[in-house]
Amino acid sequence: MKYILVCFLIYSSYAYTYPDCSAALSIHEYKKLTTENQYRTVHPYLQKAFCNLENREKYTKLFLDLFEEKSKISSRLDHLSYLLYQSNMKTNGTSFFEFLGELLNQIELKDKDIAKGIHFTNLKFTYLRYNSGVKEACNFLDDQTRFFGKTLPNTIKSYNFFLKRSKCADSHNDYNSSIFYLMQALKVAQNLDYPKNRLKTGHVLKSLSSSYYTLKDYENSEIYADSAIGIFLPEFKHKIGLAVSYEFKALTHYQLQKEAETAMEYFQKAQSIYKKADNSSRYHFVERLKAKVHLEKNPQLATESLINSINYFYTNKRKIHHAPGLLLAHSIMQRYQLQNLKSENGTAFSHVQVIDSLTGLLAVENLKNKLKINSALVDYYSRLPNNDSVLKYSLMQNNYQKISNQLSIEEKQANVDLYLTNYDKKQKLATLNIINEEHSYQIKLLSTSICFVLISLMSYYIYKRKQKQVLITKLQLKETHYHKLLTEHRLKENLMRSKEKDEDILKLAYDNEVKRKQVLQLQLKQKQLEVEAAKLEKQSSEKLLGEVLSALKDKNVNDASHLIKKLQTNEVITKFNNSLKGLLESISPHFMSALEEITPNLTEQDILYCVLLRQKYNTKEISTYLNISPKSVNQHKYRLKKKLFIAKEQTLNEFISNIDKTI
């Protein structure tokens, strides 16, 4: 971009119009469309009324008759809102936009109930803001407010209404009222159905961050930016509202911490969302914000970002962004005493070109921007020594004072509009009384007295009104503070509830563990009782065995040794041994598997010894149990110790007990 001159108001036009009159649908074809496609298509009656001037009245009436179906009024007003936006965005849609404005006036005349509704109010406000500016739109909104009650329903229409009131307050620099209306919008948003409640709540929190940033209350601005980010994530991570929240997070963090790197990270997150959403305009707007952050410590990075922003908005003829970019370029040049700004790709422009472009913008900018531009021009020419610069400096200084005075008058005018309106009405009433009773002195005197009383009352009313406004402002500030405290209190309550819930879970787990241990202890006792019962059964079996042996030893019985051996080893004792091992496995199910892991070569007799030792049987008890001598028991225990690879200093009993403890 070599030259930035005064060419911002030249825009190309198109030969065709919006909507395309050559492609009108019939009513039958229109009804076949899906609801979504109907919403994005101009209604046939509306299109024919716009395109066919001769039959405009006929088709307009047909379209207005559609509003008699009460259940579809809301959807039809939504459709008109969409068409207004589309026609305003299209450079060739001006005629259709004006036609829609006339249509709104006819709806207002035809059905007073629709005109007094909040939905129509939002729609008409949008039209007036696009067509006549913020001031007229806000005056309409203030006038319509008298039709609404003190409280509005928790609907998306009420939400949009409060946002519009907030924007109107911003336009008058009444940021306290703006914050108040945003708080009202927040209440409505929180009561909407999911997921709208989260999405709209995030947008309000983002707007609150913006308002507090304008008031230079960076701490509150950062708090609301963080809250907005928390609301948008993770469900709405690609929404533009999240990207704007990242912008204010970056700006407030830099104002509070002066950490440019962290601010850049948040700017990059915002630009990433804009890139995915194909929103190049907002992407390059962030480039200008990055330039402001880099301004103090890194003029080269500031220059790169700023040139990217200026190039984009100049190329795409987005004149609303021209003045801020050029003013920032002037600021960089003045701060670092540069005559030119150059980027790495070779794009460059001089300080003189920036000043010439700013001079050209004086004719088209609003008063606030004019004041900033004049201030920059005065600053520039005051630094140049030649006579021509002195004359320009004097001219710009006078112009600056003139604009400053004009802005001051405009701001004061907003404060006295109500007073003048009331005063004019009272004056007309007084004049009418005087004309009607001019022939009577007493009546004239009475009229004069009435005028005096009215003026006194009016002055008293104005005084009381101002006091009331001051009181309302204080109450709004208190309410704002209250909502902040309420939000903090709710966060603390949520933390406490979460903590109590965690404690309940831990307590429940502990109780379950105690009960589980109690159940295990009961099972263990039951198994021990079964072992004792088994011992008694064994003793009974041994007694029975002795009796059998005595009988078999009778001389009348020949060669009973094999029978005795069978009874001793297989029938009674083996049955009891298997029962004992089964009980042990039920009490300690991993004991047998642990023995097999140590050595798989154990015999049934070896395992039986391990089971008896685990049950704390001594050598004498084992010999009695197996009907063998203690010496045989010791020999078997010695062989078993070798099989289990037990160290010499450790006894077999200790080893078996340790296995039990590790299970």
C-alpha positions as CSV (number, residue, x, y, z in Angstrom):
1,M,0.0,0.0,0.0
2,K,2.0,3.0,-1.3
3,Y,-0.6,5.7,-1.1
4,I,-3.4,6.2,1.4
5,L,-5.5,9.1,0.0
6,V,-9.0,10.4,0.4
7,C,-10.8,7.7,-1.6
8,F,-12.8,6.0,1.1
9,L,-16.3,7.1,0.0
10,I,-16.1,5.8,-3.6
11,Y,-17.9,2.4,-3.8
12,S,-18.9,0.4,-6.9
13,S,-22.5,-0.3,-7.6
14,Y,-24.3,-3.2,-9.3
15,A,-26.6,-3.2,-12.3
16,Y,-29.0,-5.8,-10.8
17,T,-31.1,-5.4,-7.6
18,Y,-31.8,-7.4,-4.5
19,P,-34.0,-9.4,-4.5
20,D,-33.8,-10.7,-8.1
21,C,-37.1,-9.8,-9.7
22,S,-36.6,-12.2,-12.6
23,A,-36.6,-15.3,-10.2
24,A,-39.8,-14.9,-8.2
25,L,-41.4,-18.1,-6.9
26,S,-45.1,-18.8,-6.9
27,I,-47.0,-19.4,-3.6
28,H,-47.3,-23.1,-4.4
29,E,-43.5,-23.4,-5.0
30,Y,-42.7,-21.4,-1.9
31,K,-44.9,-23.7,0.3
32,K,-43.0,-26.7,-0.9
33,L,-39.7,-25.4,0.5
34,T,-38.4,-26.5,3.9
35,T,-38.9,-24.1,6.8
36,E,-35.2,-23.2,6.7
37,N,-35.3,-22.4,3.0
38,Q,-38.5,-20.4,3.4
39,Y,-36.7,-18.4,6.1
40,R,-33.9,-17.6,3.6
41,T,-36.2,-16.8,0.7
42,V,-38.2,-13.6,0.1
43,H,-41.9,-14.3,0.4
44,P,-43.6,-14.3,-3.1
45,Y,-46.1,-11.6,-2.1
46,L,-43.3,-9.4,-0.7
47,Q,-41.2,-9.9,-3.8
48,K,-44.1,-9.1,-6.2
49,A,-45.0,-6.0,-4.2
50,F,-41.4,-4.8,-4.5
51,C,-40.8,-5.7,-8.1
52,N,-44.3,-4.9,-9.5
53,L,-44.9,-1.2,-8.9
54,E,-48.4,-1.2,-10.5
55,N,-49.7,-4.0,-8.2
56,R,-47.7,-3.0,-5.1
57,E,-50.7,-2.1,-3.1
58,K,-52.4,-5.4,-3.9
59,Y,-49.5,-7.7,-3.0
60,T,-48.6,-5.6,0.1
61,K,-52.1,-6.1,1.4
62,L,-51.9,-9.9,0.7
63,F,-48.7,-10.0,2.7
64,L,-50.1,-7.9,5.6
65,D,-53.1,-10.2,5.8
66,L,-50.7,-13.1,6.7
67,F,-50.2,-11.4,10.0
68,E,-53.8,-12.1,11.0
69,E,-52.7,-15.7,11.8
70,K,-51.6,-14.9,15.4
71,S,-49.5,-18.1,15.8
72,K,-47.1,-17.2,13.0
73,I,-46.6,-13.5,13.8
74,S,-43.4,-14.1,15.6
75,S,-41.9,-16.2,12.8
76,R,-42.9,-13.6,10.2
77,L,-41.2,-10.8,12.2
78,D,-38.1,-13.0,12.5
79,H,-38.2,-13.4,8.7
80,L,-38.4,-9.6,8.2
81,S,-35.5,-9.1,10.5
82,Y,-33.4,-11.5,8.4
83,L,-34.4,-9.7,5.2
84,L,-33.5,-6.3,6.7
85,Y,-30.0,-7.6,7.6
86,Q,-29.5,-9.1,4.2
87,S,-30.6,-6.0,2.3
88,N,-28.5,-3.8,4.4
89,M,-25.4,-5.9,3.9
90,K,-25.8,-6.0,0.1
91,T,-24.6,-3.0,-1.7
92,N,-27.5,-3.3,-4.2
93,G,-30.2,-3.8,-1.6
94,T,-30.8,-0.2,-0.7
95,S,-34.2,0.1,-2.5
96,F,-35.5,-3.2,-0.9
97,F,-34.2,-2.0,2.5
98,E,-36.3,1.3,2.1
99,F,-39.3,-0.8,0.9
100,L,-39.1,-2.9,4.1
101,G,-39.0,0.3,6.2
102,E,-42.3,1.4,4.6
103,L,-43.7,-2.1,5.2
104,L,-42.9,-1.8,8.9
105,N,-44.8,1.5,9.0
106,Q,-47.9,-0.1,7.4
107,I,-47.7,-3.0,9.9
108,E,-47.6,-0.4,12.7
109,L,-50.7,1.4,11.4
110,K,-52.6,-1.9,10.6
111,D,-52.2,-3.6,14.0
112,K,-51.4,-1.6,17.1
113,D,-51.1,-4.7,19.3
114,I,-48.2,-6.0,17.1
115,A,-46.6,-2.5,17.1
116,K,-46.6,-2.3,20.9
117,G,-45.0,-5.7,21.2
118,I,-41.4,-6.2,22.2
119,H,-40.7,-8.3,19.0
120,F,-41.8,-5.5,16.7
121,T,-39.9,-2.9,18.8
122,N,-36.6,-4.8,18.4
123,L,-37.2,-5.1,14.6
124,K,-38.1,-1.4,14.2
125,F,-35.0,-0.4,16.3
126,T,-32.8,-2.4,13.9
127,Y,-34.2,-0.7,10.9
128,L,-33.9,2.8,12.3
129,R,-30.3,2.1,13.5
130,Y,-29.3,1.0,10.0
131,N,-31.3,3.7,8.2
132,S,-31.2,6.8,10.5
133,G,-28.5,6.2,13.1
134,V,-28.3,5.3,16.7
135,K,-29.8,8.5,18.1
136,E,-33.2,8.1,16.3
137,A,-33.3,4.4,17.0
138,C,-32.7,5.0,20.7
139,N,-35.4,7.7,20.8
140,F,-37.8,5.2,19.3
141,L,-36.8,2.6,21.9
142,D,-37.3,5.0,24.8
143,D,-40.7,5.9,23.4
144,Q,-41.8,2.3,23.0
145,T,-40.7,1.4,26.6
146,R,-43.9,3.0,28.0
147,F,-45.9,0.0,26.5
148,F,-44.0,-2.5,28.6
149,G,-44.5,-3.4,32.2
150,K,-41.9,-3.2,34.9
151,T,-40.9,-6.8,34.4
152,L,-40.5,-8.6,31.0
153,P,-40.8,-12.3,30.4
154,N,-37.7,-14.5,30.3
155,T,-37.6,-14.8,26.5
156,I,-35.0,-14.2,23.8
157,K,-36.9,-11.1,22.7
158,S,-36.5,-9.6,26.2
159,Y,-32.9,-10.5,26.1
160,N,-32.4,-8.6,22.8
161,F,-34.4,-5.7,24.1
162,F,-32.1,-5.2,27.1
163,L,-29.0,-5.5,24.9
164,K,-30.4,-2.7,22.7
165,R,-31.0,-0.5,25.7
166,S,-27.5,-1.1,26.8
167,K,-26.1,-0.1,23.4
168,C,-28.2,3.1,23.6
169,A,-26.8,3.9,27.0
170,D,-23.3,3.4,25.6
171,S,-24.0,5.8,22.8
172,H,-24.7,8.5,25.4
173,N,-21.6,7.5,27.4
174,D,-23.9,6.4,30.2
175,Y,-22.0,3.3,31.1
176,N,-23.6,2.8,34.5
177,S,-27.0,2.5,32.8
178,S,-25.4,0.2,30.2
179,I,-24.1,-2.1,32.9
180,F,-27.5,-2.1,34.6
181,Y,-29.3,-3.2,31.4
182,L,-26.6,-5.9,30.8
183,M,-27.4,-7.2,34.3
184,Q,-31.1,-7.4,33.3
185,A,-30.1,-9.2,30.1
186,L,-28.0,-11.6,32.2
187,K,-31.0,-12.5,34.4
188,V,-33.1,-13.3,31.3
189,A,-30.3,-15.3,29.7
190,Q,-29.8,-17.5,32.7
191,N,-33.5,-18.5,32.6
192,L,-33.5,-19.5,28.9
193,D,-33.5,-23.1,27.8
194,Y,-30.3,-25.0,27.3
195,P,-28.1,-24.4,25.3
196,K,-29.3,-20.9,24.6
197,N,-28.9,-20.0,28.3
198,R,-25.1,-20.7,28.2
199,L,-24.5,-19.1,24.9
200,K,-26.4,-15.9,25.6
201,T,-25.0,-15.7,29.2
202,G,-21.5,-15.8,27.6
203,H,-22.4,-12.9,25.3
204,V,-23.6,-10.8,28.2
205,L,-20.5,-11.5,30.2
206,K,-18.4,-10.5,27.2
207,S,-20.3,-7.2,26.9
208,L,-19.8,-6.5,30.6
209,S,-16.1,-7.0,30.2
210,S,-16.2,-4.5,27.3
211,S,-18.1,-1.9,29.4
212,Y,-15.7,-2.2,32.4
213,Y,-12.8,-1.9,30.0
214,T,-14.2,1.3,28.6
215,L,-14.5,2.6,32.2
216,K,-10.8,1.5,32.7
217,D,-11.9,-0.9,35.5
218,Y,-9.5,-3.5,34.2
219,E,-9.8,-5.9,37.1
220,N,-13.6,-6.3,36.7
221,S,-13.1,-6.4,32.9
222,E,-10.7,-9.3,33.3
223,I,-13.1,-11.1,35.7
224,Y,-16.0,-11.0,33.3
225,A,-13.7,-11.9,30.4
226,D,-12.6,-15.0,32.3
227,S,-16.3,-15.8,33.2
228,A,-17.3,-15.5,29.5
229,I,-14.5,-17.8,28.4
230,G,-15.5,-20.3,31.1
231,I,-19.1,-20.2,29.8
232,F,-18.3,-20.6,26.1
233,L,-15.8,-23.5,26.7
234,P,-16.0,-26.3,25.7
235,E,-19.4,-26.4,24.0
236,F,-19.0,-23.2,22.0
237,K,-15.3,-23.1,21.3
238,H,-15.8,-21.9,17.7
239,K,-18.2,-19.1,18.5
240,I,-17.3,-15.4,17.7
241,G,-18.3,-14.5,21.3
242,L,-15.5,-16.6,22.7
243,A,-13.0,-14.9,20.3
244,V,-14.1,-11.4,21.5
245,S,-13.8,-12.6,25.1
246,Y,-10.2,-13.6,24.3
247,E,-9.6,-10.1,23.0
248,F,-10.7,-8.4,26.2
249,K,-8.8,-11.0,28.2
250,A,-5.6,-10.1,26.3
251,L,-6.2,-6.3,26.7
252,T,-7.0,-6.4,30.4
253,H,-4.2,-8.8,31.2
254,Y,-1.8,-6.5,29.4
255,Q,-3.1,-3.4,31.2
256,L,-2.8,-5.2,34.6
257,Q,0.4,-7.2,34.1
258,K,2.2,-5.6,31.1
259,E,3.0,-9.1,29.7
260,A,2.9,-8.7,26.0
261,E,3.6,-12.4,25.3
262,T,0.7,-13.7,27.3
263,A,-1.6,-11.1,25.6
264,M,-0.4,-12.3,22.2
265,E,-1.4,-15.8,23.1
266,Y,-4.9,-14.7,23.8
267,F,-5.0,-12.7,20.6
268,Q,-3.8,-15.7,18.6
269,K,-6.6,-17.8,20.1
270,A,-9.1,-15.1,19.0
271,Q,-7.6,-15.0,15.5
272,S,-7.7,-18.8,15.2
273,I,-11.5,-18.7,15.8
274,Y,-12.0,-15.9,13.3
275,K,-10.0,-17.8,10.7
276,K,-12.1,-20.9,11.1
277,A,-15.3,-18.7,10.9
278,D,-13.9,-17.0,7.8
279,N,-14.3,-13.6,9.6
280,S,-11.4,-11.7,8.0
281,S,-12.7,-8.3,9.2
282,R,-12.5,-9.2,12.9
283,Y,-9.2,-11.1,12.3
284,H,-7.6,-7.9,11.0
285,F,-9.2,-5.8,13.7
286,V,-7.2,-7.9,16.2
287,E,-4.1,-7.1,14.2
288,R,-4.6,-3.4,15.2
289,L,-5.1,-4.4,18.8
290,K,-1.8,-6.4,18.6
291,A,-0.1,-3.3,17.2
292,K,-1.3,-1.2,20.3
293,V,0.2,-3.8,22.7
294,H,3.5,-3.9,20.8
295,L,3.6,-0.1,20.5
296,E,5.8,0.6,23.6
297,K,8.4,-2.2,23.4
298,N,8.5,-3.5,19.8
299,P,7.8,-0.9,17.1
300,Q,8.7,-3.3,14.3
301,L,6.1,-5.9,15.3
302,A,3.6,-3.1,15.9
303,T,4.3,-1.8,12.4
304,E,3.8,-5.3,10.8
305,S,0.5,-5.8,12.5
306,L,-0.8,-2.3,11.8
307,I,0.1,-2.4,8.1
308,N,-1.8,-5.7,7.8
309,S,-4.8,-4.1,9.4
310,I,-4.8,-0.9,7.4
311,N,-4.2,-2.8,4.1
312,Y,-7.2,-5.1,4.7
313,F,-9.7,-2.4,5.7
314,Y,-8.5,0.0,2.9
315,T,-8.8,-2.8,0.3
316,N,-12.2,-3.9,1.4
317,K,-13.5,-0.3,1.9
318,R,-14.4,-0.8,5.6
319,K,-14.3,3.0,6.4
320,I,-15.3,2.5,10.0
321,H,-11.8,1.2,10.7
322,H,-9.8,3.7,8.7
323,A,-9.5,6.5,11.3
324,P,-8.4,4.3,14.2
325,G,-5.7,2.6,12.1
326,L,-4.3,5.8,10.7
327,L,-4.3,7.4,14.2
328,L,-2.3,4.5,15.6
329,A,0.1,4.8,12.6
330,H,0.6,8.5,13.5
331,S,1.2,7.6,17.1
332,I,3.9,5.2,16.2
333,M,5.6,7.7,13.9
334,Q,5.5,10.5,16.5
335,R,6.7,8.3,19.3
336,Y,9.7,6.9,17.4
337,Q,10.2,10.0,15.2
338,L,9.8,8.0,12.0
339,Q,9.1,9.5,8.5
340,N,7.9,6.1,7.1
341,L,6.5,2.9,8.2
342,K,7.8,-0.2,6.4
343,S,6.8,-3.9,6.6
344,E,9.0,-6.9,5.8
345,N,7.1,-7.6,2.6
346,G,8.0,-4.1,1.3
347,T,4.7,-2.3,2.0
348,A,5.4,1.3,3.2
349,F,3.7,4.7,3.6
350,S,5.0,8.0,4.8
351,H,3.9,10.2,7.7
352,V,2.7,12.9,5.2
353,Q,0.4,10.3,3.5
354,V,-1.1,9.4,6.9
355,I,-1.7,13.1,7.7
356,D,-3.3,13.7,4.3
357,S,-5.6,10.7,4.7
358,L,-6.6,11.9,8.2
359,T,-7.3,15.3,6.9
360,G,-9.6,13.8,4.2
361,L,-11.5,11.8,6.9
362,L,-12.4,15.0,8.8
363,A,-15.4,15.5,6.5
364,V,-17.0,12.1,7.0
365,E,-16.2,11.0,10.6
366,N,-18.3,11.6,13.7
367,L,-17.5,14.3,16.2
368,K,-15.5,12.1,18.6
369,N,-13.3,10.8,15.8
370,K,-13.0,14.4,14.4
371,L,-11.7,15.5,17.8
372,K,-9.1,12.7,17.8
373,I,-8.0,13.4,14.2
374,N,-7.8,17.2,14.9
375,S,-5.7,16.5,18.0
376,A,-3.3,14.4,15.9
377,L,-3.1,17.0,13.2
378,V,-2.4,19.8,15.7
379,D,0.3,17.6,17.2
380,Y,1.9,17.0,13.8
381,Y,1.9,20.6,12.5
382,S,3.1,22.0,15.9
383,R,6.4,20.1,15.4
384,L,7.1,21.5,11.9
385,P,9.1,24.8,11.7
386,N,8.0,26.2,8.3
387,N,5.4,29.0,7.9
388,D,2.9,26.8,6.0
389,S,2.9,24.4,9.0
390,V,2.3,27.2,11.4
391,L,-0.7,28.3,9.4
392,K,-2.0,24.8,9.3
393,Y,-1.3,24.4,13.0
394,S,-3.3,27.6,13.7
395,L,-6.2,26.4,11.5
396,M,-6.2,22.9,13.0
397,Q,-6.1,24.4,16.5
398,N,-9.1,26.6,15.8
399,N,-10.9,23.6,14.2
400,Y,-10.1,21.5,17.2
401,Q,-11.6,24.1,19.5
402,K,-14.6,24.3,17.3
403,I,-15.2,20.6,17.2
404,S,-14.6,20.3,21.0
405,N,-17.2,23.0,21.6
406,Q,-19.6,21.3,19.2
407,L,-19.1,18.0,20.9
408,S,-19.7,19.6,24.3
409,I,-22.9,21.3,23.0
410,E,-24.1,18.0,21.6
411,E,-23.6,16.2,24.9
412,K,-25.4,19.0,26.8
413,Q,-28.2,18.9,24.3
414,A,-29.0,15.3,25.2
415,N,-29.4,16.4,28.9
416,V,-31.8,19.3,28.1
417,D,-34.0,17.6,25.4
418,L,-36.6,16.5,28.0
419,Y,-36.6,19.9,29.6
420,L,-37.1,21.7,26.3
421,T,-39.9,19.3,25.3
422,N,-41.8,19.8,28.5
423,Y,-41.2,23.6,28.4
424,D,-42.5,23.8,24.8
425,K,-45.7,22.0,25.8
426,K,-46.3,24.3,28.8
427,Q,-45.6,27.4,26.7
428,K,-48.1,26.4,24.1
429,L,-50.7,25.8,26.8
430,A,-50.1,29.2,28.4
431,T,-50.3,30.9,25.0
432,L,-53.6,29.2,24.2
433,N,-55.0,30.4,27.5
434,I,-53.9,34.0,26.9
435,I,-55.4,34.1,23.3
436,N,-58.7,32.7,24.5
437,E,-59.1,35.1,27.4
438,E,-57.3,38.2,26.1
439,H,-60.3,40.5,26.8
440,S,-60.4,39.9,30.5
441,Y,-57.8,41.4,32.8
442,Q,-58.6,39.1,35.6
443,I,-58.3,36.1,33.3
444,K,-55.0,37.5,32.0
445,L,-53.8,37.8,35.6
446,L,-55.0,34.3,36.3
447,S,-53.2,33.0,33.2
448,T,-50.0,34.8,34.3
449,S,-50.3,33.3,37.7
450,I,-50.9,29.8,36.2
451,C,-47.8,30.3,34.0
452,F,-45.7,31.3,37.0
453,V,-47.0,28.3,39.0
454,L,-46.4,25.9,36.1
455,I,-42.8,27.2,35.6
456,S,-42.2,26.8,39.4
457,L,-43.6,23.3,39.3
458,M,-41.6,22.5,36.2
459,S,-38.4,23.8,37.9
460,Y,-39.3,21.8,41.0
461,Y,-40.0,18.8,38.8
462,I,-36.7,19.1,37.1
463,Y,-34.9,19.4,40.4
464,K,-36.7,16.4,41.8
465,R,-36.0,14.5,38.5
466,K,-32.3,15.2,38.8
467,Q,-32.3,14.0,42.4
468,K,-34.1,10.9,41.3
469,Q,-31.6,10.3,38.5
470,V,-28.7,10.6,41.0
471,L,-30.5,8.2,43.3
472,I,-31.2,5.7,40.5
473,T,-27.5,5.9,39.5
474,K,-26.4,5.1,43.0
475,L,-28.9,2.2,43.3
476,Q,-27.7,0.9,39.9
477,L,-24.1,1.0,41.1
478,K,-25.2,-0.8,44.4
479,E,-27.1,-3.4,42.4
480,T,-24.1,-4.0,40.1
481,H,-21.9,-4.4,43.2
482,Y,-24.6,-6.7,44.7
483,H,-24.6,-8.9,41.6
484,K,-20.9,-9.1,41.7
485,L,-21.0,-10.2,45.4
486,L,-23.9,-12.6,44.6
487,T,-21.8,-14.2,41.8
488,E,-18.9,-14.6,44.1
489,H,-21.2,-16.1,46.8
490,R,-22.6,-18.6,44.3
491,L,-19.1,-19.7,43.3
492,K,-18.2,-20.2,47.0
493,E,-21.5,-22.2,47.5
494,N,-20.7,-24.4,44.6
495,L,-17.2,-25.1,46.0
496,M,-18.6,-25.9,49.4
497,R,-21.2,-28.3,47.9
498,S,-18.5,-30.0,45.8
499,K,-16.4,-30.4,48.9
500,E,-19.3,-31.8,51.0
501,K,-20.1,-34.2,48.2
502,D,-16.5,-35.4,48.1
503,E,-16.6,-35.9,51.9
504,D,-19.8,-37.9,51.6
505,I,-18.3,-40.1,49.0
506,L,-15.2,-40.7,51.1
507,K,-17.4,-41.5,54.2
508,L,-19.5,-43.9,52.2
509,A,-16.4,-45.7,50.8
510,Y,-15.0,-45.9,54.4
511,D,-18.3,-47.4,55.7
512,N,-18.4,-49.9,52.9
513,E,-14.8,-50.9,53.7
514,V,-15.7,-51.4,57.4
515,K,-18.7,-53.5,56.4
516,R,-16.7,-55.6,54.0
517,K,-14.1,-56.3,56.7
518,Q,-16.9,-57.2,59.1
519,V,-18.3,-59.6,56.6
520,L,-14.9,-61.2,56.0
521,Q,-14.4,-61.6,59.8
522,L,-17.8,-63.3,60.0
523,Q,-16.9,-65.6,57.1
524,L,-13.5,-66.4,58.8
525,K,-15.2,-67.3,62.1
526,Q,-17.7,-69.5,60.2
527,K,-14.9,-71.3,58.5
528,Q,-13.0,-71.7,61.8
529,L,-16.2,-73.2,63.3
530,E,-16.3,-75.6,60.3
531,V,-12.7,-76.5,61.0
532,E,-13.5,-77.3,64.6
533,A,-16.5,-79.3,63.5
534,A,-14.2,-81.2,61.2
535,K,-11.8,-81.9,64.0
536,L,-14.6,-83.3,66.1
537,E,-15.7,-85.4,63.1
538,K,-12.1,-86.7,62.7
539,Q,-11.9,-87.6,66.4
540,S,-15.2,-89.5,66.0
541,S,-13.8,-91.2,62.9
542,E,-10.6,-92.2,64.7
543,K,-12.7,-93.6,67.5
544,L,-14.7,-95.6,65.0
545,L,-11.5,-96.6,63.3
546,G,-10.1,-98.0,66.6
547,E,-13.2,-100.1,67.1
548,V,-12.9,-101.4,63.5
549,L,-9.2,-102.2,64.1
550,S,-10.0,-104.1,67.3
551,A,-12.6,-106.1,65.5
552,L,-10.3,-106.9,62.7
553,K,-7.6,-108.1,65.1
554,D,-9.8,-110.9,66.2
555,K,-8.2,-114.2,65.6
556,N,-11.2,-115.3,63.6
557,V,-10.3,-112.8,60.9
558,N,-7.5,-113.9,58.5
559,D,-4.9,-111.6,57.0
560,A,-6.7,-108.2,57.8
561,S,-3.6,-106.1,57.3
562,H,-4.6,-104.8,53.9
563,L,-8.0,-103.9,55.2
564,I,-6.6,-102.0,58.1
565,K,-4.2,-100.1,55.8
566,K,-7.1,-99.2,53.5
567,L,-9.2,-97.9,56.3
568,Q,-6.4,-95.9,57.7
569,T,-5.2,-94.2,54.5
570,N,-8.1,-94.0,52.1
571,E,-11.5,-94.1,53.6
572,V,-11.7,-92.0,56.7
573,I,-8.5,-90.0,57.0
574,T,-8.3,-89.1,53.2
575,K,-11.9,-87.9,53.3
576,F,-11.1,-85.7,56.3
577,N,-7.8,-84.5,54.8
578,N,-9.6,-83.4,51.6
579,S,-12.3,-81.7,53.7
580,L,-9.5,-79.8,55.7
581,K,-7.8,-78.7,52.5
582,G,-11.2,-77.6,51.0
583,L,-11.8,-75.5,54.2
584,L,-8.4,-73.9,53.9
585,E,-8.9,-73.0,50.3
586,S,-12.2,-71.3,51.1
587,I,-10.6,-69.4,54.0
588,S,-7.4,-68.5,52.1
589,P,-8.1,-69.2,48.4
590,H,-4.6,-68.1,47.2
591,F,-2.6,-70.3,49.7
592,M,-2.5,-73.3,47.5
593,S,-1.6,-71.3,44.4
594,A,1.2,-69.6,46.3
595,L,2.7,-73.1,47.3
596,E,2.6,-74.2,43.6
597,E,4.4,-71.0,42.5
598,I,7.2,-71.7,45.0
599,T,7.6,-75.4,43.7
600,P,5.2,-77.4,41.6
601,N,6.7,-80.7,42.8
602,L,4.7,-81.0,46.1
603,T,2.9,-84.2,46.7
604,E,-0.6,-84.5,48.2
605,Q,1.1,-85.5,51.5
606,D,3.4,-82.4,51.3
607,I,0.4,-80.1,50.8
608,L,-1.4,-81.8,53.7
609,Y,1.5,-81.0,56.0
610,C,1.5,-77.4,54.8
611,V,-2.2,-77.2,55.6
612,L,-1.8,-78.6,59.1
613,L,1.1,-76.2,59.8
614,R,-0.9,-73.3,58.5
615,Q,-3.6,-74.4,61.1
616,K,-0.9,-74.1,63.8
617,Y,-0.6,-78.0,64.4
618,N,2.5,-79.0,66.3
619,T,4.5,-82.2,65.7
620,K,2.6,-84.2,68.3
621,E,-0.8,-83.1,66.9
622,I,0.3,-84.0,63.4
623,S,1.5,-87.4,64.5
624,T,-1.7,-88.1,66.3
625,Y,-3.7,-86.8,63.3
626,L,-1.9,-89.0,60.8
627,N,-1.4,-91.9,63.2
628,I,2.4,-91.9,62.7
629,S,5.3,-91.4,65.1
630,P,6.6,-87.9,65.9
631,K,9.9,-89.0,64.4
632,S,8.3,-89.6,61.0
633,V,6.6,-86.2,61.2
634,N,10.0,-84.5,61.8
635,Q,11.6,-86.4,58.9
636,H,8.8,-85.4,56.5
637,K,9.1,-81.8,57.7
638,Y,12.8,-81.8,57.0
639,R,12.3,-83.1,53.5
640,L,9.5,-80.5,52.9
641,K,11.8,-77.7,54.0
642,K,14.3,-78.7,51.3
643,K,11.6,-78.9,48.7
644,L,10.5,-75.3,49.6
645,F,14.1,-74.0,49.5
646,I,13.9,-72.6,53.0
647,A,17.0,-71.1,54.5
648,K,18.6,-72.9,57.5
649,E,18.0,-70.1,59.9
650,Q,14.3,-70.0,59.2
651,T,11.9,-72.7,60.4
652,L,9.2,-74.4,58.3
653,N,6.4,-72.9,60.6
654,E,7.7,-69.4,60.1
655,F,7.9,-69.8,56.4
656,I,4.3,-71.1,56.2
657,S,3.1,-68.2,58.4
658,N,4.9,-65.6,56.2
659,I,3.2,-67.1,53.1
660,D,-0.1,-66.6,54.9
661,K,0.6,-63.0,55.7
662,T,1.6,-62.0,52.2
663,I,-1.6,-63.4,50.8
